[in-house]
């Protein structure tokens, strides 16, 4: 029998009740999951039923079985990796995106979602001080946002060398050299692999992970032919920003395309606090960031920005008889990203920015950085704790002496469950890496986190 609108009412109400219960638990629940993946696989191990199951029963079963294996990523005490929480307006609008179920590829077919994303893109360019005519596309995450910028760059530098990569592919083309700092993020390396460009040539970085201009100049002097330079705004471990204006100037003098990976750090450009550190950001050719990191919208939502809109459209525009174009002279959403069909993931960005406004966005970003500084100050007061980085944005990297002790303290923190902080390796040392990304983190969460680290340190006697 066909579904009627009334049949959505009960399961949606039940889903809202479970979601509210989950959100209400975040301030007090342990951050770590209570069960591991093997236990969850066992819980979900049942044969597919022969007949239908009531939708509300399905929702209840899903919530009940999944709950023990959920990480409280939305908690103000989650500092692992770089994952934000979810702002209320962003979460609610994301539910609307699912209910509307629009395929946001063509302006003609889905004008509302296309218009909303267009406005969200304009707000982002304005907030970050990037060229107003830039193309803005919404991708699954930072990896694909990097992919978009680097794809546009690949096409542009090969075109300048007299090669049409769209028509002729890469076989037989001039080699494209990609330079990146020694601490380039793996998402950039993945995007380069997807694009057939291979591994980047790594350029020496300083002690905070910033690309060294002298080393960059030396590498550029050895390059002939098409060149792409990948810079970063927000080092994974230190939060540091590459020296943008001079690096970009040098690269442009060599005819290079400059792409900036700003997965979490690009949002710093919204605040005058980092104006000097980000000087020259607007002179790059493409930028990538994640809205589900610093801006705190739900997964998934990367943002790909390309200064020369035509370069992005050249890389991604598709033509077929059944695509109805609203205006042949205006890019459709699908002309800016790899997918022809996708959900309208830019709508939660619109909702987040609309709810925050300019001052709220700046306060959010500055508040995250202030919490990172407070964490670093508090941790520095604990005997045996060494904060290794200059805390310039939202990242804090900590050592507890030896590699063994650092790993043991990290595991003790995870086992304790009050906070979640992730282990990593930076500059050849084992570290505890703390990422402050959640809008809801407050002074009480910071204090709880410092106490949790102190308890973990006290338990380890290596």
Backbone torsions as a table, in degrees:
resi	resn	phi	psi	omega
1	UNK	NA	143.0	179.6
2	UNK	-69.0	148.8	176.8
3	UNK	-72.9	147.5	172.6
4	UNK	-112.8	158.5	179.9
5	UNK	-53.5	-34.6	-179.3
6	UNK	-62.4	-25.5	-178.0
7	UNK	-71.8	-12.5	174.8
8	UNK	-83.4	-23.0	-168.3
9	UNK	-59.1	-53.0	-175.1
10	UNK	-67.3	-48.4	179.5
11	UNK	-64.6	-35.6	177.8
12	UNK	-67.2	-40.3	177.4
13	UNK	-63.1	-39.9	179.5
14	UNK	-68.8	-39.4	176.8
15	UNK	-62.6	-41.2	177.7
16	UNK	-63.0	-39.2	179.4
17	UNK	-64.8	-44.3	178.6
18	UNK	-65.9	-40.2	179.7
19	UNK	-63.7	-42.3	179.0
20	UNK	-64.7	-40.6	177.6
21	UNK	-61.2	-42.0	178.7
22	UNK	-63.0	-48.1	-178.6
23	UNK	-63.0	-38.3	178.5
24	UNK	-65.7	-24.9	-178.0
25	UNK	-81.5	-16.8	-171.2
26	UNK	-60.8	-39.8	-178.2
27	UNK	-63.1	-24.8	-173.2
28	UNK	-119.5	-18.5	-174.8
29	UNK	-73.4	153.5	170.8
30	UNK	-58.7	146.1	-178.4
31	UNK	-74.7	-38.5	-175.7
32	UNK	-70.7	147.4	171.0
33	UNK	-61.5	149.2	179.0
34	UNK	-86.8	-20.9	-179.6
35	UNK	-127.4	151.8	-178.9
36	UNK	-93.0	178.4	-172.6
37	UNK	-66.7	-33.2	178.6
38	UNK	-64.6	-41.3	177.6
39	UNK	-64.8	-38.6	179.6
40	UNK	-69.4	-38.7	176.7
41	UNK	-60.6	-38.7	177.2
42	UNK	-65.4	-42.4	-179.4
43	UNK	-62.1	-35.0	-177.6
44	UNK	-93.3	2.1	-175.6
45	UNK	-78.8	91.2	174.2
46	UNK	-143.8	151.5	178.1
47	UNK	-71.4	149.8	176.2
48	UNK	-62.8	129.7	-176.5
49	UNK	-66.7	153.0	-179.5
50	UNK	-71.4	-33.8	-177.4
51	UNK	-124.0	-178.5	-178.2
52	UNK	-66.3	157.1	172.7
53	UNK	-124.5	140.8	-179.4
54	UNK	-55.0	135.0	-174.3
55	UNK	-61.3	-39.1	179.4
56	UNK	-65.9	-38.3	176.2
57	UNK	-63.5	-38.9	177.5
58	UNK	-62.1	-44.3	179.4
59	UNK	-61.8	-44.6	179.2
60	UNK	-61.9	-44.9	-179.4
61	UNK	-63.1	-44.3	179.8
62	UNK	-59.3	-48.0	-178.9
63	UNK	-63.2	-42.6	-177.2
64	UNK	-66.6	-45.2	-176.3
65	UNK	-75.2	-32.9	-175.8
66	UNK	-79.6	-31.7	-170.6
67	UNK	-50.3	-43.7	-178.8
68	UNK	-66.7	-17.2	-177.9
69	UNK	-105.6	12.4	-178.8
70	UNK	-90.4	131.6	171.6
71	UNK	-83.1	135.6	-179.4
72	UNK	-82.7	64.3	-178.2
73	UNK	-63.2	-29.7	179.1
74	UNK	-77.5	-2.2	179.6
75	UNK	-71.6	147.1	174.2
76	UNK	-68.5	-6.4	178.7
77	UNK	-105.4	14.0	175.9
78	UNK	-94.0	117.4	-179.1
79	UNK	-126.3	17.2	-177.4
80	UNK	-89.2	137.9	-177.4
81	UNK	55.4	-162.3	179.4
82	UNK	-119.1	85.0	-177.8
83	UNK	-130.0	121.6	176.7
84	UNK	-81.4	177.0	171.7
85	UNK	-89.1	-150.2	179.5
86	UNK	-135.9	118.9	175.9
87	UNK	-64.9	146.3	-177.0
88	UNK	-54.8	-46.5	-179.0
89	UNK	-65.2	-35.4	179.9
90	UNK	-67.8	-42.2	179.0
91	UNK	-64.8	-47.8	-178.2
92	UNK	-62.8	-39.8	179.7
93	UNK	-69.1	-30.1	177.6
94	UNK	-66.3	-35.8	173.8
95	UNK	-62.1	-39.7	178.3
96	UNK	-64.7	-38.5	178.4
97	UNK	-58.2	-43.5	179.6
98	UNK	-67.9	-39.2	-179.7
99	UNK	-67.9	-41.7	179.7
100	UNK	-68.5	-35.2	175.2
101	UNK	53.9	49.2	178.7
102	UNK	-89.6	136.6	172.7
103	UNK	-89.0	100.7	-170.7
104	UNK	-85.7	69.2	176.7
105	UNK	-109.9	-38.5	-174.6
106	UNK	-120.6	132.1	178.7
107	UNK	-60.5	-38.3	-177.5
108	UNK	-64.6	-40.9	-174.0
109	UNK	-79.6	-37.9	-177.3
110	UNK	-130.7	70.6	-173.4
111	UNK	-64.4	-33.9	-177.8
112	UNK	-64.9	-52.1	-177.2
113	UNK	-67.3	-34.5	177.3
114	UNK	-64.0	-42.4	-179.6
115	UNK	-66.5	-40.8	179.6
116	UNK	-62.6	-46.3	179.1
117	UNK	-65.1	-35.2	177.7
118	UNK	-61.3	-43.3	179.4
119	UNK	-68.5	-40.7	177.0
120	UNK	-58.9	-42.0	178.3
121	UNK	-62.6	-41.3	179.1
122	UNK	-64.2	-39.9	177.4
123	UNK	-63.0	-41.6	-179.7
124	UNK	-62.1	-46.7	179.8
125	UNK	-60.4	-41.6	179.4
126	UNK	-65.0	-48.0	-178.9
127	UNK	-60.7	-40.4	-173.6
128	UNK	-91.7	-3.2	178.3
129	UNK	69.2	33.5	-179.3
130	UNK	-99.7	160.0	-174.9
131	UNK	-54.2	130.5	-172.4
132	UNK	-65.8	-23.5	-178.8
133	UNK	-88.1	5.7	-176.9
134	UNK	-65.7	151.9	170.7
135	UNK	-80.3	134.2	176.5
136	UNK	-123.1	121.8	178.3
137	UNK	-124.8	151.4	-177.5
138	UNK	-109.8	116.4	-175.0
139	UNK	-110.0	-179.0	179.4
140	UNK	-68.5	-30.9	-177.8
141	UNK	-177.5	-166.6	-176.1
142	UNK	-65.2	-35.3	-179.2
143	UNK	-61.3	-46.9	-179.3
144	UNK	-75.9	-25.7	172.3
145	UNK	-65.9	-41.9	173.6
146	UNK	-62.5	-40.1	178.4
147	UNK	-56.8	-44.3	-178.8
148	UNK	-62.6	-50.3	-178.9
149	UNK	-62.2	-41.4	-178.7
150	UNK	-73.7	-32.2	175.2
151	UNK	-64.7	-43.9	176.6
152	UNK	-61.4	-41.1	178.9
153	UNK	-66.4	-40.8	177.6
154	UNK	-57.2	-48.4	179.8
155	UNK	-62.9	-40.3	-176.1
156	UNK	-67.9	-44.7	-177.0
157	UNK	-73.3	-31.8	176.1
158	UNK	-71.6	-36.7	176.5
159	UNK	-62.6	-40.5	177.9
160	UNK	-63.2	-26.0	178.3
161	UNK	-91.0	5.1	177.2
162	UNK	86.5	22.6	-177.3
163	UNK	-123.3	129.9	178.3
164	UNK	-98.8	99.3	-175.0
165	UNK	-70.3	-29.9	178.5
166	UNK	-65.1	-38.5	-178.3
167	UNK	-85.1	-42.1	-168.2
168	UNK	-107.6	-6.0	-178.1
169	UNK	70.9	-166.3	-178.0
170	UNK	-95.2	-20.3	-177.3
171	UNK	-62.2	119.8	-180.0
172	UNK	87.5	-2.9	-178.0
173	UNK	-76.1	161.3	171.0
174	UNK	-59.3	145.5	179.3
175	UNK	-70.1	132.2	174.7
176	UNK	-94.5	117.7	176.5
177	UNK	-89.0	131.4	176.9
178	UNK	-116.1	122.9	175.4
179	UNK	-104.4	141.0	178.0
180	UNK	-150.8	155.9	177.3
181	UNK	-63.6	156.5	-177.0
182	UNK	-59.9	-22.4	-180.0
183	UNK	-107.5	33.1	176.8
184	UNK	-57.3	144.2	-178.8
185	UNK	-75.9	150.8	-176.8
186	UNK	-63.3	-24.6	179.7
187	UNK	-65.8	-33.2	175.2
188	UNK	-68.1	-43.5	179.1
189	UNK	-63.4	-39.8	176.9
190	UNK	-62.2	-46.3	-179.6
191	UNK	-60.1	-39.9	178.4
192	UNK	-64.7	-38.4	176.7
193	UNK	-64.0	-43.9	179.1
194	UNK	-59.2	-33.1	-176.4
195	UNK	-87.3	0.9	179.4
196	UNK	74.0	20.8	-177.5
197	UNK	-97.9	-5.5	176.4
198	UNK	72.8	-165.0	-176.8
199	UNK	-78.5	143.7	177.0
200	UNK	-74.0	157.2	169.3
201	UNK	-81.5	121.0	-174.5
202	UNK	-85.7	135.1	-179.3
203	UNK	-107.7	137.1	-175.7
204	UNK	-55.8	143.1	178.2
205	UNK	-116.4	162.5	178.0
206	UNK	-84.6	-171.9	-173.4
207	UNK	-68.2	-15.8	177.1
208	UNK	-100.9	4.0	177.7
209	UNK	90.0	8.7	178.7
210	UNK	-84.0	139.3	179.2
211	UNK	-61.3	138.2	-179.3
212	UNK	-89.2	127.3	-176.5
213	UNK	-66.0	-36.4	179.4
214	UNK	-65.7	-40.6	178.4
215	UNK	-68.6	-35.8	177.9
216	UNK	-64.8	-44.2	178.7
217	UNK	-60.9	-41.0	-179.9
218	UNK	-64.4	-41.6	179.2
219	UNK	-67.5	-42.5	-179.0
220	UNK	-61.8	-33.0	-179.2
221	UNK	-64.9	-18.9	-178.7
222	UNK	-94.4	-5.5	-172.7
223	UNK	-97.1	131.8	168.1
224	UNK	-126.2	142.0	-178.7
225	UNK	99.3	-172.7	-175.0
226	UNK	-58.2	138.6	-173.9
227	UNK	-139.5	135.4	171.8
228	UNK	-122.7	136.1	174.2
229	UNK	-114.0	125.8	177.5
230	UNK	-106.1	117.9	177.5
231	UNK	-108.2	169.5	178.5
232	UNK	-132.5	143.7	174.6
233	UNK	-121.0	95.8	-176.0
234	UNK	109.7	81.6	176.1
235	UNK	-62.5	140.4	-173.8
236	UNK	-56.7	-33.7	-175.2
237	UNK	-104.1	-33.5	-176.9
238	UNK	-106.0	-19.9	-173.6
239	UNK	79.0	1.7	-174.1
240	UNK	-70.0	156.1	-179.2
241	UNK	-109.2	138.1	174.6
242	UNK	-62.9	153.8	176.3
243	UNK	-72.2	95.0	-163.3
244	UNK	-72.9	-55.1	-169.9
245	UNK	-58.6	-47.3	-176.9
246	UNK	-71.0	-40.3	179.4
247	UNK	-63.0	-42.1	-179.6
248	UNK	-67.5	-41.1	178.2
249	UNK	-59.7	-46.3	179.4
250	UNK	-60.2	-43.2	-177.6
251	UNK	-66.1	-43.3	-179.6
252	UNK	-64.9	-32.3	175.9
253	UNK	-63.6	-25.0	176.7
254	UNK	-93.1	7.6	-179.9
255	UNK	75.0	20.2	-174.9
256	UNK	-83.8	157.0	167.2
257	UNK	-92.6	133.6	-179.8
258	UNK	-113.1	121.3	178.1
259	UNK	-112.3	137.6	-179.5
260	UNK	-114.1	119.0	173.2
261	UNK	-87.4	107.6	-179.1
262	UNK	-123.9	48.6	-171.2
263	UNK	-46.1	-49.1	177.0
264	UNK	-117.2	-27.4	-172.3
265	UNK	-82.0	-18.0	-178.1
266	UNK	-60.2	-29.3	-178.9
267	UNK	-65.0	-18.7	177.1
268	UNK	-59.8	-24.0	-178.9
269	UNK	-65.4	-15.6	178.6
270	UNK	-73.1	-19.2	-176.1
271	UNK	-107.9	136.8	176.2
272	UNK	-64.7	-14.9	-179.4
273	UNK	-57.6	-32.9	-176.3
274	UNK	-108.6	20.6	-176.9
275	UNK	-59.4	-43.5	-179.0
276	UNK	-69.1	-42.4	-178.4
277	UNK	-64.5	-28.7	-177.2
278	UNK	-105.8	17.3	179.4
279	UNK	-56.7	127.8	179.9
280	UNK	94.1	-1.9	-178.5
281	UNK	-54.8	-40.2	-175.0
282	UNK	-70.9	-8.9	-178.3
283	UNK	-90.1	-3.3	176.8
284	UNK	-72.0	178.0	-177.5
285	UNK	-104.0	-26.7	177.9
286	UNK	-154.9	157.2	-176.4
287	UNK	-142.5	149.2	176.3
288	UNK	-131.4	141.6	174.7
289	UNK	-153.0	172.7	177.3
290	UNK	-119.1	129.1	173.1
291	UNK	-80.0	-23.0	-179.6
292	UNK	-85.0	9.7	169.5
293	UNK	-101.7	-99.0	-171.0
294	UNK	-64.9	-33.3	-177.8
295	UNK	-81.1	-14.2	174.7
296	UNK	64.0	53.5	167.9
297	UNK	-109.5	164.1	-176.9
298	UNK	-66.1	156.7	169.0
299	UNK	-62.5	146.1	-3.8
300	UNK	-110.0	144.8	-177.1
301	UNK	-165.2	81.5	169.0
302	UNK	-86.0	160.1	179.7
303	UNK	-130.1	123.0	180.0
304	UNK	-111.5	124.2	-177.0
305	UNK	-121.7	129.4	-179.6
306	UNK	-129.2	122.0	-175.3
307	UNK	-61.7	-43.3	178.0
308	UNK	-93.6	97.2	-174.7
309	UNK	-55.9	-34.8	-179.5
310	UNK	-63.3	-27.9	179.3
311	UNK	-69.3	-38.5	176.8
312	UNK	-68.8	-44.5	-178.9
313	UNK	-63.5	-36.9	177.8
314	UNK	-61.4	-36.6	-177.6
315	UNK	-75.5	-30.3	-167.2
316	UNK	-123.3	-12.2	-179.0
317	UNK	-64.8	134.0	176.4
318	UNK	-119.9	150.1	-179.3
319	UNK	-125.4	129.6	173.2
320	UNK	-156.8	158.8	-169.4
321	UNK	-66.6	-26.0	-175.1
322	UNK	-91.8	-0.5	173.6
323	UNK	-80.8	118.7	178.9
324	UNK	-96.9	114.5	-176.9
325	UNK	-89.1	133.6	176.0
326	UNK	-68.4	-41.8	-179.5
327	UNK	-154.9	119.1	-176.4
328	UNK	-61.7	-19.7	-177.6
329	UNK	-94.9	-0.6	-179.3
330	UNK	-118.6	132.1	-178.4
331	UNK	-68.2	139.8	171.8
332	UNK	-86.5	160.8	177.5
333	UNK	-53.4	-36.0	-177.9
334	UNK	-72.3	-12.5	178.3
335	UNK	-80.7	-2.0	-172.4
336	UNK	-115.7	-9.0	-175.1
337	UNK	-141.0	168.3	-177.0
338	UNK	-68.6	-26.7	-173.5
339	UNK	-86.5	138.0	168.7
340	UNK	-77.9	-35.2	179.7
341	UNK	-124.6	138.2	179.3
342	UNK	-166.2	162.1	174.2
343	UNK	-73.0	162.4	-177.5
344	UNK	-83.0	70.8	-172.3
345	UNK	-72.3	-10.2	176.5
346	UNK	-78.6	-12.3	-177.8
347	UNK	-66.1	-43.8	174.8
348	UNK	-60.4	-28.7	175.0
349	UNK	-65.3	-46.0	176.5
350	UNK	-56.9	-45.8	-177.3
351	UNK	-65.4	-41.8	179.0
352	UNK	-61.7	-47.8	-178.5
353	UNK	-68.7	-37.1	179.2
354	UNK	-65.1	-38.0	-179.3
355	UNK	-74.5	-34.7	-177.3
356	UNK	-82.7	-38.4	-169.9
357	UNK	68.8	178.4	-178.0
358	UNK	-64.1	-47.8	-177.1
359	UNK	-67.9	-36.8	178.4
360	UNK	-65.3	-38.1	177.8
361	UNK	-64.0	-45.4	178.8
362	UNK	-63.1	-43.0	179.3
363	UNK	-62.4	-39.2	177.2
364	UNK	-59.0	-50.3	-175.8
365	UNK	-66.3	-45.8	180.0
366	UNK	-66.7	-32.3	178.4
367	UNK	-66.8	-39.2	176.6
368	UNK	-60.8	-45.2	-179.6
369	UNK	-65.6	-37.9	178.8
370	UNK	-64.8	-39.6	176.9
371	UNK	-64.5	-36.8	177.2
372	UNK	-63.4	-42.1	178.5
373	UNK	-64.7	-40.1	178.7
374	UNK	-64.0	-41.0	176.5
375	UNK	-60.8	-46.0	-178.9
376	UNK	-61.9	-42.5	179.7
377	UNK	-64.2	-44.0	-179.8
378	UNK	-66.0	-41.2	-179.8
379	UNK	-68.0	-34.3	179.9
380	UNK	-63.2	-22.6	-179.1
381	UNK	-81.4	-9.1	179.7
382	UNK	-86.4	130.2	-178.6
383	UNK	-62.3	132.2	178.4
384	UNK	89.5	3.4	179.9
385	UNK	-106.1	130.9	-179.3
386	UNK	-125.6	112.2	174.8
387	UNK	-79.9	120.9	-169.2
388	UNK	-91.4	-22.0	-173.8
389	UNK	-110.2	159.0	166.8
390	UNK	-75.2	120.0	-173.8
391	UNK	-82.9	88.8	-174.9
392	UNK	-98.6	-13.8	179.0
393	UNK	-145.8	-113.3	-171.4
394	UNK	-116.0	8.4	-176.7
395	UNK	-110.0	140.8	175.9
396	UNK	-134.2	125.7	177.5
397	UNK	-116.2	128.4	-169.8
398	UNK	-126.6	141.2	171.5
399	UNK	-117.2	150.1	177.3
400	UNK	-115.5	28.7	-179.8
401	UNK	103.3	-111.4	-178.7
402	UNK	-74.6	162.3	176.7
403	UNK	-61.4	-41.3	-178.9
404	UNK	-62.1	-44.6	-178.7
405	UNK	-66.5	-40.6	179.9
406	UNK	-63.0	-43.7	178.3
407	UNK	-65.1	-38.4	-178.6
408	UNK	-67.3	-42.1	178.5
409	UNK	-64.5	-41.9	178.6
410	UNK	-58.9	-45.5	-179.9
411	UNK	-66.3	-38.0	178.4
412	UNK	-63.2	-37.8	176.5
413	UNK	-62.8	-45.8	-179.6
414	UNK	-63.2	-42.8	179.9
415	UNK	-65.0	-34.8	-179.9
416	UNK	-64.1	-40.2	172.1
417	UNK	85.5	-10.1	-178.6
418	UNK	-68.4	-39.1	176.3
419	UNK	-130.0	167.3	172.1
420	UNK	-128.9	120.2	174.9
421	UNK	-131.8	143.9	-171.3
422	UNK	-105.1	143.9	174.3
423	UNK	-79.6	154.5	179.1
424	UNK	-159.1	-178.8	174.3
425	UNK	-127.9	129.4	-179.1
426	UNK	-137.6	128.5	178.8
427	UNK	52.3	39.6	176.9
428	UNK	79.9	7.1	-179.1
429	UNK	-120.0	142.6	170.7
430	UNK	-70.7	135.1	-178.8
431	UNK	-137.4	160.2	164.3
432	UNK	-98.3	118.5	-176.7
433	UNK	-104.2	127.2	-177.0
434	UNK	-114.1	124.1	178.1
435	UNK	-116.0	120.5	-180.0
436	UNK	-98.7	104.8	-171.6
437	UNK	-131.6	-7.0	-170.6
438	UNK	-96.0	129.2	-179.5
439	UNK	-60.2	-26.3	-174.1
440	UNK	-90.1	-6.5	179.1
441	UNK	-62.5	128.0	-178.9
442	UNK	-127.9	-175.2	-177.0
443	UNK	-60.4	-35.4	178.8
444	UNK	-65.6	-40.4	177.5
445	UNK	-64.3	-40.9	178.4
446	UNK	-61.2	-44.7	179.4
447	UNK	-63.0	-42.4	177.5
448	UNK	-62.1	-38.3	-179.6
449	UNK	-66.5	-42.1	179.4
450	UNK	-64.5	-42.3	178.0
451	UNK	-63.6	-38.7	-179.9
452	UNK	-64.2	-41.1	177.8
453	UNK	-65.6	-41.6	179.0
454	UNK	-60.5	-41.3	177.8
455	UNK	-63.7	-42.7	-179.4
456	UNK	-64.4	-41.2	177.9
457	UNK	-61.5	-42.2	-177.9
458	UNK	-65.6	-26.3	-178.2
459	UNK	-79.1	-21.3	-172.6
460	UNK	-99.2	125.6	-176.7
461	UNK	-125.0	35.5	179.7
462	UNK	-71.5	NA	NA
